[in-house]
Amino acid sequence: MTIKIAAVYASPRRSGNTAALLSAAMQGAEDAGASVDSIVLRDYAMSPCLEIYGCKEKGECAIRDDFQAVRDRILAADAIAVATPVFFYTVSAHLKIFMDRCQSLWVKKYWIDPQPAEKLPPARKGLIISAGATKGKKLFDGMLLSMRYFFDVLDAGVDETLLCRGLDFEGDIHRFPEYLEAARRLGAVFFR
């Protein structure tokens, strides 16, 4: 069976460092036989969550825009790979908007269709790739915490991470070929 991966590019830069890392990982996954659905968040028009709770009846977001199409593509996948730069110790604005709109999925999962008392294992595998400029010890802590809750709503685990330091300006990734090779290797083995 071919595994289908939703690869979410969350950087505002189309050819930035996290995009290069996710592309390398997905090339490794495709070389190993996976199917990849690439989703570049900056290409979609999505309103931020307006906290109107139109989702409280059916778990469906009341705001109609590109969110539904992106959500459906991600939910149709067997695995999720998200790449985001770290901005102020959290995810990019593009990803944060999408995450906040997934509040409707949280409402459906925890209010409308409550989970059994014994938590089931996640249905999807999850990979997080991130890049940050500084070498601070806690550089990725805030981002990872947010992503764990986000992946829970998508019924995915945070099964693997690739966290790369020292990357700020576009093209910095090319000073670290070991990061790109690690991403390619990870994609080749993780999604089997």
Backbone as a printed PyTorch tensor [residue, N CA C, xyz], in Angstrom:
tensor([[[  0.8270,  -1.1790,   0.0000],
         [  0.0000,   0.0000,   0.0000],
         [  0.8780,   1.2520,   0.0000]],

        [[  0.5680,   2.1860,  -0.8690],
         [  1.3010,   3.4430,  -0.9420],
         [  0.7730,   4.4030,   0.1090]],

        [[  1.6730,   4.9430,   0.8930],
         [  1.2750,   5.9190,   1.9110],
         [  1.1510,   7.2900,   1.2640]],

        [[  0.0930,   8.0170,   1.6050],
         [ -0.1300,   9.3630,   1.0820],
         [  0.2120,  10.3660,   2.1770]],

        [[  1.1100,  11.2890,   1.8460],
         [  1.5880,  12.2910,   2.8000],
         [  1.0700,  13.6680,   2.4040]],

        [[  0.4860,  14.3780,   3.3430],
         [  0.1730,  15.7900,   3.1560],
         [  1.3930,  16.5700,   3.6290]],

        [[  2.0880,  17.2170,   2.7010],
         [  3.2940,  17.9780,   3.0120],
         [  2.9250,  19.4540,   3.0530]],

        [[  2.9270,  20.0410,   4.2370],
         [  2.4600,  21.4110,   4.4360],
         [  3.6630,  22.3530,   4.5490]],

        [[  3.7830,  23.2030,   3.5500],
         [  4.8330,  24.2150,   3.5190],
         [  4.2770,  25.4770,   4.1660]],

        [[  4.7990,  25.8430,   5.3330],
         [  4.2100,  26.9350,   6.1110],
         [  5.0640,  28.1910,   6.1470]],

        [[  6.1060,  28.2420,   5.3660],
         [  6.9450,  29.4340,   5.3470],
         [  6.3530,  30.4980,   4.4340]],

        [[  6.5490,  31.7710,   4.7640],
         [  6.1490,  32.8160,   3.8270],
         [  7.0540,  32.8660,   2.6000]],

        [[  8.2280,  32.2310,   2.6830],
         [  9.1520,  32.2010,   1.5420],
         [  8.9810,  30.8860,   0.7910]],

        [[  8.6870,  30.9870,  -0.4870],
         [  8.4930,  29.7880,  -1.3000],
         [  9.7780,  28.9550,  -1.4010]],

        [[ 10.9250,  29.6110,  -1.4200],
         [ 12.1810,  28.8710,  -1.5490],
         [ 13.0670,  29.0830,  -0.3230]],

        [[ 12.4480,  29.1390,   0.8220],
         [ 13.1880,  29.3410,   2.0640],
         [ 13.8220,  28.0640,   2.5870]],

        [[ 14.3830,  28.1690,   3.7600],
         [ 15.1090,  27.0520,   4.3690],
         [ 14.1960,  25.8830,   4.7260]],

        [[ 13.0440,  26.1570,   5.3320],
         [ 12.1480,  25.0590,   5.6960],
         [ 11.5550,  24.4170,   4.4520]],

        [[ 11.3070,  25.2140,   3.4120],
         [ 10.8050,  24.6450,   2.1580],
         [ 11.8320,  23.6750,   1.5660]],

        [[ 13.0920,  24.0500,   1.6080],
         [ 14.1460,  23.1720,   1.0840],
         [ 14.2390,  21.8860,   1.9100]],

        [[ 14.1160,  22.0100,   3.2260],
         [ 14.1750,  20.8330,   4.0890],
         [ 12.9950,  19.8970,   3.8350]],

        [[ 11.7780,  20.4650,   3.7430],
         [ 10.6080,  19.6220,   3.4940],
         [ 10.6810,  18.9980,   2.1030]],

        [[ 11.1380,  19.7420,   1.1220],
         [ 11.2860,  19.1820,  -0.2290],
         [ 12.2580,  18.0080,  -0.2370]],

        [[ 13.3500,  18.1400,   0.5000],
         [ 14.3210,  17.0380,   0.5810],
         [ 13.6950,  15.8180,   1.2450]],

        [[ 12.9560,  16.0440,   2.3250],
         [ 12.2970,  14.9320,   3.0140],
         [ 11.2690,  14.2600,   2.1160]],

        [[ 10.4990,  15.0490,   1.3860],
         [  9.4720,  14.4760,   0.5180],
         [ 10.0790,  13.7840,  -0.6910]],

        [[ 11.2430,  14.2570,  -1.1560],
         [ 11.9330,  13.5400,  -2.2300],
         [ 12.3640,  12.1660,  -1.7370]],

        [[ 12.8710,  12.1050,  -0.5180],
         [ 13.2330,  10.8190,   0.0730],
         [ 12.0280,   9.9110,   0.2100]],

        [[ 10.8860,  10.4750,   0.6220],
         [  9.6580,   9.6880,   0.7750],
         [  9.1620,   9.1760,  -0.5770]],

        [[  9.1880,  10.0420,  -1.5810],
         [  8.7570,   9.6130,  -2.9180],
         [  9.6850,   8.5480,  -3.4840]],

        [[ 10.9810,   8.6970,  -3.2670],
         [ 11.9440,   7.6880,  -3.7230],
         [ 11.6760,   6.3370,  -3.0720]],

        [[ 11.1140,   6.3720,  -1.8570],
         [ 10.7900,   5.1350,  -1.1350],
         [  9.3810,   4.6200,  -1.4720]],

        [[  8.6680,   5.3280,  -2.3640],
         [  7.3690,   4.8380,  -2.8210],
         [  6.1470,   5.5670,  -2.2970]],

        [[  6.3340,   6.6120,  -1.5070],
         [  5.1880,   7.3590,  -0.9750],
         [  4.6270,   8.3120,  -2.0350]],

        [[  3.3960,   8.6910,  -1.8220],
         [  2.7320,   9.7040,  -2.6470],
         [  2.6500,  10.9770,  -1.8180]],

        [[  2.9920,  12.1220,  -2.4220],
         [  3.0460,  13.3810,  -1.6790],
         [  2.0720,  14.3950,  -2.2730]],

        [[  1.2580,  14.9690,  -1.4200],
         [  0.3720,  16.0770,  -1.7790],
         [  0.9570,  17.3270,  -1.1340]],

        [[  1.5850,  18.1740,  -1.9410],
         [  2.2340,  19.3870,  -1.4260],
         [  1.2330,  20.5190,  -1.2970]],

        [[  1.2060,  21.1350,  -0.1170],
         [  0.2810,  22.2210,   0.1890],
         [  1.1130,  23.4190,   0.6480]],

        [[  1.1330,  24.4650,  -0.1540],
         [  1.8820,  25.6790,   0.1740],
         [  0.8830,  26.6720,   0.7600]],

        [[  0.8940,  26.8390,   2.0680],
         [ -0.1300,  27.6390,   2.7430],
         [ -0.2170,  29.0690,   2.2330]],

        [[  0.8970,  29.6580,   1.8370],
         [  0.8610,  31.0530,   1.3790],
         [  0.0410,  31.2220,   0.1130]],

        [[ -0.2540,  30.1410,  -0.5840],
         [ -1.0290,  30.2010,  -1.8260],
         [ -2.5370,  30.2300,  -1.5850]],

        [[ -2.9730,  30.1110,  -0.3430],
         [ -4.4040,  30.0230,  -0.0340],
         [ -4.8650,  31.2500,   0.7430]],

        [[ -6.0860,  31.6590,   0.4540],
         [ -6.6860,  32.7960,   1.1510],
         [ -7.4990,  32.2630,   2.3240]],

        [[ -7.0090,  32.5220,   3.5310],
         [ -7.7000,  32.0630,   4.7310],
         [ -7.7980,  33.2010,   5.7320]],

        [[ -9.0080,  33.4250,   6.1810],
         [ -9.2350,  34.3980,   7.2430],
         [ -8.7400,  33.8060,   8.5570]],

        [[ -8.2910,  34.6490,   9.4580],
         [ -8.0500,  34.1360,  10.8070],
         [ -9.3770,  33.6920,  11.4310]],

        [[ -9.3050,  32.9000,  12.4670],
         [-10.5010,  32.5320,  13.2170],
         [-11.1050,  33.8130,  13.7870]],

        [[-12.4030,  33.9630,  13.6470],
         [-13.0940,  35.1430,  14.1620],
         [-13.8040,  34.8580,  15.4810]],

        [[-13.6280,  33.6400,  15.9950],
         [-14.1750,  33.2220,  17.2840],
         [-15.6760,  33.5050,  17.3930]],

        [[-16.3850,  33.1680,  16.3250],
         [-17.8360,  33.3400,  16.3230],
         [-18.5550,  32.0600,  16.7360]],

        [[-17.7930,  30.9850,  16.8810],
         [-18.3040,  29.6770,  17.2880],
         [-19.4850,  29.2020,  16.4410]],

        [[-19.4060,  29.5050,  15.1500],
         [-20.3700,  28.9220,  14.2250],
         [-20.1600,  27.4290,  14.0900]],

        [[-19.0400,  26.9320,  14.6100],
         [-18.6920,  25.5090,  14.5030],
         [-19.2900,  24.6750,  15.6370]],

        [[-19.9290,  25.3020,  16.6210],
         [-20.3190,  24.5500,  17.8220],
         [-21.4470,  23.5570,  17.5930]],

        [[-22.2000,  23.7040,  16.5170],
         [-23.2990,  22.7630,  16.2610],
         [-22.8310,  21.5020,  15.5350]],

        [[-22.0070,  21.6790,  14.4750],
         [-21.6180,  20.5400,  13.6410],
         [-20.1090,  20.3430,  13.5330]],

        [[-19.3390,  21.2360,  14.1410],
         [-17.8910,  21.1120,  14.0230],
         [-17.3780,  21.5680,  12.6690]],

        [[-18.1350,  22.4000,  12.0050],
         [-17.7680,  22.9090,  10.6770],
         [-17.5710,  24.4130,  10.7840]],

        [[-16.4300,  24.8970,  10.3020],
         [-16.1500,  26.3250,  10.3670],
         [-17.1580,  27.1050,   9.5200]],

        [[-17.6950,  28.1720,  10.0930],
         [-18.7030,  28.9840,   9.4080],
         [-18.0950,  29.9150,   8.3620]],

        [[-16.8110,  30.1770,   8.4580],
         [-16.1510,  31.0470,   7.4860],
         [-15.8410,  30.2090,   6.2500]],

        [[-16.3100,  30.6510,   5.1020],
         [-16.1160,  29.8900,   3.8640],
         [-14.9890,  30.5370,   3.0570]],

        [[-13.8800,  29.8370,   2.9670],
         [-12.7500,  30.2930,   2.1590],
         [-11.9020,  29.0700,   1.8260]],

        [[-10.6100,  29.2330,   1.6120],
         [ -9.7590,  28.1090,   1.2150],
         [ -9.4490,  27.1360,   2.3460]],

        [[ -9.8180,  27.4690,   3.5660],
         [ -9.5490,  26.5880,   4.7030],
         [-10.1030,  25.1800,   4.4710]],

        [[-11.3340,  25.0800,   4.0200],
         [-11.9800,  23.7800,   3.8760],
         [-11.2200,  22.8800,   2.9080]],

        [[-10.7520,  23.4300,   1.7980],
         [-10.0180,  22.6280,   0.8130],
         [ -8.7000,  22.1130,   1.3940]],

        [[ -7.9890,  22.9870,   2.1040],
         [ -6.7150,  22.5690,   2.7180],
         [ -6.9740,  21.5300,   3.7970]],

        [[ -7.9400,  21.7780,   4.6460],
         [ -8.2980,  20.8280,   5.7080],
         [ -8.6160,  19.4540,   5.1240]],

        [[ -9.4200,  19.4250,   4.0820],
         [ -9.8280,  18.1540,   3.4940],
         [ -8.6510,  17.3920,   2.8920]],

        [[ -7.7310,  18.1080,   2.2830],
         [ -6.5420,  17.4470,   1.7250],
         [ -5.6870,  16.8350,   2.8300]],

        [[ -5.5440,  17.5450,   3.9330],
         [ -4.7570,  17.0260,   5.0540],
         [ -5.4530,  15.8190,   5.6810]],

        [[ -6.7490,  15.9150,   5.8850],
         [ -7.4780,  14.8090,   6.5120],
         [ -7.5600,  13.5760,   5.6210]],

        [[ -7.3650,  13.7350,   4.3110],
         [ -7.3860,  12.6000,   3.3860],
         [ -6.0520,  11.8470,   3.3610]],

        [[ -5.0450,  12.3960,   3.9990],
         [ -3.7100,  11.7890,   3.9680],
         [ -3.5250,  10.7690,   5.0900]],

        [[ -2.5740,   9.8680,   4.8690],
         [ -2.2020,   8.8690,   5.8730],
         [ -1.1830,   9.4190,   6.8670]],

        [[ -0.4730,  10.4610,   6.4530],
         [  0.5900,  11.0420,   7.2790],
         [  0.6640,  12.5350,   6.9780]],

        [[  1.2230,  13.2650,   7.9240],
         [  1.3330,  14.7190,   7.7990],
         [  2.7790,  15.1180,   8.0570]],

        [[  3.3040,  15.9640,   7.1870],
         [  4.6220,  16.5640,   7.3880],
         [  4.4340,  18.0670,   7.2930]],

        [[  4.8290,  18.7890,   8.3240],
         [  4.6950,  20.2410,   8.3460],
         [  6.0720,  20.8460,   8.5580]],

        [[  6.3890,  21.8480,   7.7240],
         [  7.6460,  22.5760,   7.8820],
         [  7.3410,  24.0450,   8.1240]],

        [[  7.8580,  24.5680,   9.2240],
         [  7.6420,  25.9700,   9.5760],
         [  8.9150,  26.5750,  10.1410]],

        [[  9.1900,  27.8170,   9.7760],
         [ 10.2540,  28.5170,  10.4990],
         [  9.7420,  28.9000,  11.8870]],

        [[ 10.6650,  29.1930,  12.7690],
         [ 10.3040,  29.6710,  14.1010],
         [ 10.2860,  31.1910,  14.0630]],

        [[  9.1300,  31.7640,  14.4030],
         [  8.9790,  33.2130,  14.5210],
         [  8.5460,  33.4930,  15.9570]],

        [[  9.3260,  34.2380,  16.7030],
         [  9.0230,  34.5320,  18.1000],
         [  8.6830,  33.2640,  18.8880]],

        [[  9.4690,  32.2310,  18.6680],
         [  9.3760,  30.9600,  19.3840],
         [  8.0860,  30.1870,  19.1140]],

        [[  7.4570,  30.4630,  17.9720],
         [  6.2880,  29.6770,  17.5790],
         [  6.2730,  29.5320,  16.0580]],

        [[  5.1470,  29.1430,  15.5160],
         [  5.0130,  28.8470,  14.0790],
         [  4.8410,  30.1340,  13.2760]],

        [[  4.9280,  30.0050,  11.9630],
         [  4.7080,  31.1380,  11.0640],
         [  3.2510,  31.5940,  11.1210]],

        [[  2.9950,  32.8010,  10.6710],
         [  1.6300,  33.3390,  10.6590],
         [  0.7100,  32.5170,   9.7620]],

        [[  1.2210,  32.0520,   8.6330],
         [  0.3910,  31.2530,   7.7220],
         [ -0.1010,  29.9860,   8.4250]],

        [[  0.8030,  29.3300,   9.1210],
         [  0.4270,  28.1090,   9.8280],
         [ -0.4760,  28.4220,  11.0150]],

        [[ -0.1890,  29.4960,  11.7270],
         [ -1.0090,  29.8490,  12.8940],
         [ -2.4520,  30.1180,  12.4930]],

        [[ -2.6640,  30.7870,  11.3840],
         [ -4.0320,  31.0210,  10.9050],
         [ -4.7240,  29.6870,  10.6490]],

        [[ -4.0420,  28.7870,   9.9610],
         [ -4.6490,  27.4830,   9.6790],
         [ -4.9240,  26.7160,  10.9790]],

        [[ -3.9660,  26.7340,  11.8830],
         [ -4.1460,  26.0450,  13.1600],
         [ -5.3670,  26.5840,  13.9060]],

        [[ -5.4920,  27.8930,  13.9780],
         [ -6.6220,  28.4950,  14.6890],
         [ -7.9510,  28.1270,  14.0430]],

        [[ -7.9780,  28.0360,  12.7300],
         [ -9.2060,  27.6500,  12.0430],
         [ -9.5610,  26.1880,  12.3170]],

        [[ -8.5820,  25.3980,  12.6890],
         [ -8.8470,  23.9940,  13.0460],
         [ -9.5280,  23.8800,  14.4060]],

        [[ -9.8280,  25.0180,  15.0300],
         [-10.6380,  24.9990,  16.2490],
         [-11.9470,  24.2610,  15.9780]],

        [[-12.4530,  24.3730,  14.7640],
         [-13.6870,  23.6680,  14.3990],
         [-13.5050,  22.1480,  14.5170]],

        [[-12.3270,  21.6500,  14.1880],
         [-12.0530,  20.2110,  14.3340],
         [-11.9580,  19.8360,  15.8120]],

        [[-11.3860,  20.7510,  16.6170],
         [-11.3140,  20.5100,  18.0600],
         [-12.7220,  20.4200,  18.6410]],

        [[-13.5830,  21.3430,  18.2320],
         [-14.9710,  21.3390,  18.7080],
         [-15.6370,  20.0170,  18.3390]],

        [[-15.4380,  19.5710,  17.1030],
         [-16.0430,  18.3090,  16.6620],
         [-15.4920,  17.1310,  17.4680]],

        [[-14.1820,  17.1090,  17.6550],
         [-13.5410,  15.9740,  18.3240],
         [-13.8540,  15.9110,  19.8160]],

        [[-13.8840,  17.0510,  20.4790],
         [-14.0040,  17.0380,  21.9400],
         [-15.3670,  17.4610,  22.4780]],

        [[-16.1620,  18.1820,  21.7100],
         [-17.4910,  18.5680,  22.1770],
         [-18.5910,  17.7490,  21.5170]],

        [[-18.5100,  17.6160,  20.2000],
         [-19.5970,  16.9680,  19.4630],
         [-19.4610,  15.4480,  19.4710]],

        [[-18.2740,  14.9480,  19.1540],
         [-18.0120,  13.5030,  19.1290],
         [-16.9560,  13.1860,  20.1760]],

        [[-17.3070,  13.2460,  21.4580],
         [-16.2850,  13.0490,  22.4920],
         [-15.5500,  11.7160,  22.3250]],

        [[-14.2670,  11.7630,  22.5900],
         [-13.4250,  10.5830,  22.4760],
         [-13.6840,   9.6250,  23.6340]],

        [[-13.4440,   8.3280,  23.4200],
         [-13.5900,   7.3860,  24.5350],
         [-12.6090,   7.7230,  25.6560]],

        [[-12.9500,   7.2860,  26.8530],
         [-12.1060,   7.5700,  28.0160],
         [-10.6830,   7.0580,  27.8050]],

        [[-10.5590,   5.8950,  27.1790],
         [ -9.2310,   5.3570,  26.8780],
         [ -8.7990,   5.9190,  25.5320]],

        [[ -7.7850,   6.7370,  25.5610],
         [ -7.3380,   7.4320,  24.3470],
         [ -6.7910,   6.4330,  23.3180]],

        [[ -7.2790,   6.5540,  22.0980],
         [ -6.8300,   5.7020,  21.0120],
         [ -5.5390,   6.2630,  20.4300]],

        [[ -4.6940,   5.4080,  19.8610],
         [ -3.4820,   5.9350,  19.2350],
         [ -3.8430,   6.7640,  18.0000]],

        [[ -3.0150,   7.7430,  17.6540],
         [ -3.3060,   8.5760,  16.4910],
         [ -3.4180,   7.7380,  15.2140]],

        [[ -4.2970,   8.1550,  14.3310],
         [ -4.5040,   7.4490,  13.0650],
         [ -3.4280,   7.7940,  12.0440]],

        [[ -2.7880,   8.9510,  12.1870],
         [ -1.8020,   9.4130,  11.2050],
         [ -0.4320,   9.5860,  11.8530]],

        [[  0.5890,   9.3260,  11.0470],
         [  1.9500,   9.6380,  11.4730],
         [  2.1960,  11.1140,  11.2300]],

        [[  3.0420,  11.7070,  12.0600],
         [  3.3250,  13.1270,  11.9180],
         [  4.8030,  13.4480,  12.0100]],

        [[  5.2270,  14.3520,  11.1450],
         [  6.6050,  14.8280,  11.0970],
         [  6.5890,  16.3480,  11.1670]],

        [[  7.4320,  16.9150,  12.0000],
         [  7.5920,  18.3640,  12.0880],
         [  9.0290,  18.7050,  11.7120]],

        [[  9.1550,  19.6330,  10.7730],
         [ 10.4570,  20.1610,  10.3790],
         [ 10.4390,  21.6500,  10.6860]],

        [[ 11.4930,  22.1230,  11.3230],
         [ 11.5330,  23.5420,  11.6570],
         [ 12.9650,  24.0540,  11.5850]],

        [[ 13.0660,  25.3500,  11.3490],
         [ 14.3590,  26.0200,  11.2900],
         [ 14.2660,  27.3130,  12.0760]],

        [[ 15.3490,  27.6070,  12.7710],
         [ 15.4150,  28.8450,  13.5330],
         [ 16.8090,  29.4310,  13.4560]],

        [[ 16.8960,  30.7230,  13.6500],
         [ 18.1610,  31.4220,  13.4750],
         [ 19.1040,  31.2740,  14.6610]],

        [[ 18.5570,  31.2900,  15.8730],
         [ 19.4260,  31.3290,  17.0420],
         [ 19.8180,  29.9270,  17.4950]],

        [[ 20.7040,  29.8980,  18.4450],
         [ 21.1410,  28.6250,  19.0000],
         [ 20.6200,  28.4400,  20.4140]],

        [[ 19.6180,  29.2360,  20.7840],
         [ 19.0610,  29.1790,  22.1370],
         [ 18.5380,  27.7960,  22.4840]],

        [[ 18.7360,  27.4070,  23.7290],
         [ 18.3630,  26.0750,  24.2130],
         [ 16.8750,  25.7770,  24.0160]],

        [[ 16.0270,  26.7670,  24.1800],
         [ 14.5740,  26.5520,  24.1050],
         [ 13.9680,  27.0540,  22.8000]],

        [[ 14.7700,  27.1900,  21.7730],
         [ 14.3310,  27.7510,  20.4990],
         [ 13.0630,  27.1000,  19.9670]],

        [[ 12.9410,  25.7870,  20.0680],
         [ 11.8300,  25.0710,  19.4500],
         [ 10.7230,  24.6870,  20.4400]],

        [[ 10.8910,  24.9800,  21.7230],
         [  9.9370,  24.5140,  22.7300],
         [  8.5110,  25.0120,  22.5070]],

        [[  8.3370,  26.3120,  22.2890],
         [  7.0040,  26.8640,  22.0970],
         [  6.3380,  26.3240,  20.8490]],

        [[  7.0820,  26.2670,  19.7590],
         [  6.5580,  25.7410,  18.4980],
         [  6.1300,  24.2880,  18.6620]],

        [[  6.9450,  23.4800,  19.2880],
         [  6.6180,  22.0580,  19.4480],
         [  5.3870,  21.8450,  20.3200]],

        [[  5.2430,  22.6430,  21.3590],
         [  4.0640,  22.5140,  22.2070],
         [  2.7920,  22.8090,  21.4080]],

        [[  2.7990,  23.9010,  20.6700],
         [  1.6380,  24.2400,  19.8280],
         [  1.3730,  23.1450,  18.7990]],

        [[  2.4290,  22.6460,  18.1830],
         [  2.2600,  21.6300,  17.1400],
         [  1.7130,  20.3180,  17.6970]],

        [[  2.0870,  19.9640,  18.9090],
         [  1.5470,  18.7270,  19.5090],
         [  0.0250,  18.8150,  19.6660]],

        [[ -0.4680,  19.9480,  20.1270],
         [ -1.9240,  20.1190,  20.2550],
         [ -2.5930,  20.1720,  18.8880]],

        [[ -1.9690,  20.8280,  17.9420],
         [ -2.4950,  20.9050,  16.5830],
         [ -2.5730,  19.5110,  15.9570]],

        [[ -1.5150,  18.7410,  16.0700],
         [ -1.5130,  17.3940,  15.4920],
         [ -2.5570,  16.5090,  16.1730]],

        [[ -2.7780,  16.6960,  17.4650],
         [ -3.8100,  15.9270,  18.1560],
         [ -5.1720,  16.1350,  17.5020]],

        [[ -5.4910,  17.3740,  17.1610],
         [ -6.7730,  17.6710,  16.5190],
         [ -6.8680,  17.0010,  15.1470]],

        [[ -5.7330,  16.8350,  14.4730],
         [ -5.7000,  16.1810,  13.1630],
         [ -5.5730,  14.6650,  13.2950]],

        [[ -5.6380,  14.1700,  14.5080],
         [ -5.4830,  12.7490,  14.8000],
         [ -4.1460,  12.2190,  14.2940]],

        [[ -3.1060,  12.9990,  14.5890],
         [ -1.7420,  12.6290,  14.2020],
         [ -0.8390,  12.7030,  15.4160]],

        [[  0.1610,  11.8670,  15.4160],
         [  1.1680,  11.9340,  16.4610],
         [  2.3280,  12.7990,  16.0090]],

        [[  3.0960,  13.2950,  16.9470],
         [  4.3730,  13.9250,  16.6130],
         [  5.3930,  12.8010,  16.7460]],

        [[  5.5470,  12.0740,  15.6690],
         [  6.3770,  10.8730,  15.6890],
         [  7.8490,  11.1470,  15.4330]],

        [[  8.1180,  12.2390,  14.7400],
         [  9.5030,  12.5580,  14.4020],
         [  9.6230,  14.0610,  14.2000]],

        [[ 10.7900,  14.5990,  14.5410],
         [ 11.0690,  16.0100,  14.3030],
         [ 12.4570,  16.1480,  13.6840]],

        [[ 12.6060,  17.1930,  12.8990],
         [ 13.9170,  17.6020,  12.3950],
         [ 14.0030,  19.0950,  12.6740]],

        [[ 14.8320,  19.4660,  13.6320],
         [ 14.9250,  20.8390,  14.1090],
         [ 16.3170,  21.3660,  13.7960]],

        [[ 16.3810,  22.3960,  12.9760],
         [ 17.6610,  22.8740,  12.4560],
         [ 17.9290,  24.3070,  12.9200]],

        [[ 19.0720,  24.4950,  13.5290],
         [ 19.4690,  25.8080,  14.0590],
         [ 20.4300,  26.5090,  13.1000]],

        [[ 20.5480,  27.8190,  13.2870],
         [ 21.5130,  28.5950,  12.5110],
         [ 21.0220,  28.9700,  11.1190]],

        [[ 19.7160,  28.8660,  10.8850],
         [ 19.1420,  29.1910,   9.5780],
         [ 18.2330,  30.4020,   9.7110]],

        [[ 18.5540,  31.4690,   9.0140],
         [ 17.7590,  32.6940,   9.0990],
         [ 17.4340,  33.2120,   7.7020]],

        [[ 18.4510,  33.5810,   6.9520],
         [ 18.2260,  34.1920,   5.6510],
         [ 18.0270,  33.1360,   4.5680]],

        [[ 17.2600,  33.5080,   3.5550],
         [ 17.0130,  32.5850,   2.4430],
         [ 18.3460,  32.1130,   1.8710]],

        [[ 18.4590,  30.8080,   1.7190],
         [ 19.6780,  30.2220,   1.1830],
         [ 20.6540,  29.7350,   2.2400]],

        [[ 20.4280,  30.0920,   3.5100],
         [ 21.3260,  29.6290,   4.5730],
         [ 21.4210,  28.1080,   4.6140]],

        [[ 20.3690,  27.4350,   4.2120],
         [ 20.3580,  25.9640,   4.2500],
         [ 21.5130,  25.3690,   3.4500]],

        [[ 21.9590,  26.0700,   2.4240],
         [ 23.0200,  25.5280,   1.5690],
         [ 24.3910,  25.5350,   2.2540]],

        [[ 24.4770,  26.2060,   3.3970],
         [ 25.7030,  26.1320,   4.2020],
         [ 25.7080,  24.8860,   5.0870]],

        [[ 24.5730,  24.1700,   5.1100],
         [ 24.4260,  23.0020,   5.9740],
         [ 23.9170,  21.8010,   5.1650]],

        [[ 24.7280,  21.2670,   4.2770],
         [ 24.2630,  20.1250,   3.4720],
         [ 23.8730,  18.9270,   4.3430]],

        [[ 24.4200,  18.8610,   5.5390],
         [ 24.0690,  17.7520,   6.4310],
         [ 22.5970,  17.8190,   6.8550]],

        [[ 22.0260,  19.0260,   6.9530],
         [ 20.6040,  19.1520,   7.2670],
         [ 19.7430,  18.5970,   6.1260]],

        [[ 20.1020,  18.9460,   4.9030],
         [ 19.3390,  18.4630,   3.7390],
         [ 19.4460,  16.9510,   3.6080]],

        [[ 20.6180,  16.4160,   3.8630],
         [ 20.7910,  14.9600,   3.7850],
         [ 20.0090,  14.2670,   4.8930]],

        [[ 20.0050,  14.8590,   6.0860],
         [ 19.2220,  14.2840,   7.1850],
         [ 17.7320,  14.2930,   6.8360]],

        [[ 17.2580,  15.3420,   6.2090],
         [ 15.8490,  15.4290,   5.7990],
         [ 15.5290,  14.3610,   4.7620]],

        [[ 16.3890,  14.2130,   3.7690],
         [ 16.1540,  13.2070,   2.7310],
         [ 16.1180,  11.8070,   3.3270]],

        [[ 17.0690,  11.4980,   4.1880],
         [ 17.1090,  10.1780,   4.8340],
         [ 15.8750,   9.9490,   5.6940]],

        [[ 15.4790,  10.9700,   6.4360],
         [ 14.3030,  10.8630,   7.2970],
         [ 13.0620,  10.5660,   6.4610]],

        [[ 12.8750,  11.2960,   5.3730],
         [ 11.7270,  11.0420,   4.5030],
         [ 11.7290,   9.6480,   3.9180]],

        [[ 12.8960,   9.1350,   3.6160],
         [ 13.0050,   7.8060,   2.9990],
         [ 12.6310,   6.6800,   3.9530]],

        [[ 12.8690,   6.8670,   5.2460],
         [ 12.6020,   5.7840,   6.1960],
         [ 11.3420,   5.9940,   7.0470]],

        [[ 10.9990,   7.2510,   7.3110],
         [  9.9170,   7.5190,   8.2560],
         [  8.5410,   7.1260,   7.7340]],

        [[  8.3120,   7.3140,   6.4530],
         [  6.9660,   7.1220,   5.9040],
         [  6.7320,   5.7400,   5.3090]],

        [[  7.4930,   4.7690,   5.7000],
         [  7.2820,   3.3980,   5.1910],
         [  6.1610,   2.7320,   5.9030]]])
